[in-house]
Amino acid sequence: MNITVLPAEPGYKFIYLNIDDRPDIGIPVVAWRIVTTVSTGDGAIHTEMEGLDAFGNTGRSQYLGIAHPKGYLKFFDGREFTNWDELQASESAK
């Protein structure tokens, strides 16, 4: 296993649940952790990348997803939105 940590470009932020249990944006992604492993069975190489906050918490352990500096949102459960308004419309439809 190989782990590499690279600084994140400014503007990436984590999506988290606020006090009202609604998605919110604001905690900066300060670095990306890239984990590369090689399968013992077939030798296939697998790479995963995850964001880190200033305390070293990974995105998947503490947050819902990541907001891109250009506005689109990607949730770890697979949902994607082109902007905050699209997410809010989706949430209010529930």
Secondary structure in CASP SS format (residue, H / E / C, confidence):
PFRMAT SS
TARGET T0000
AUTHOR 0000-0000-0000
METHOD secondary structure of the structure
MODEL  1
M C 1.00
N E 1.00
I E 1.00
T E 1.00
V E 1.00
L E 1.00
P E 1.00
A C 1.00
E C 1.00
P C 1.00
G C 1.00
Y C 1.00
K E 1.00
F E 1.00
I E 1.00
Y E 1.00
L E 1.00
N C 1.00
I C 1.00
D C 1.00
D C 1.00
R C 1.00
P E 1.00
D E 1.00
I E 1.00
G E 1.00
I E 1.00
P E 1.00
V C 1.00
V C 1.00
A E 1.00
W E 1.00
R E 1.00
I E 1.00
V E 1.00
T E 1.00
T E 1.00
V E 1.00
S C 1.00
T C 1.00
G C 1.00
D C 1.00
G C 1.00
A C 1.00
I E 1.00
H E 1.00
T E 1.00
E E 1.00
M E 1.00
E E 1.00
G E 1.00
L E 1.00
D C 1.00
A C 1.00
F C 1.00
G C 1.00
N C 1.00
T E 1.00
G H 1.00
R H 1.00
S H 1.00
Q H 1.00
Y C 1.00
L C 1.00
G E 1.00
I E 1.00
A E 1.00
H C 1.00
P C 1.00
K C 1.00
G C 1.00
Y C 1.00
L E 1.00
K E 1.00
F E 1.00
F C 1.00
D C 1.00
G C 1.00
R C 1.00
E E 1.00
F E 1.00
T C 1.00
N C 1.00
W H 1.00
D H 1.00
E H 1.00
L H 1.00
Q H 1.00
A H 1.00
S H 1.00
E H 1.00
S H 1.00
A C 1.00
K C 1.00
END
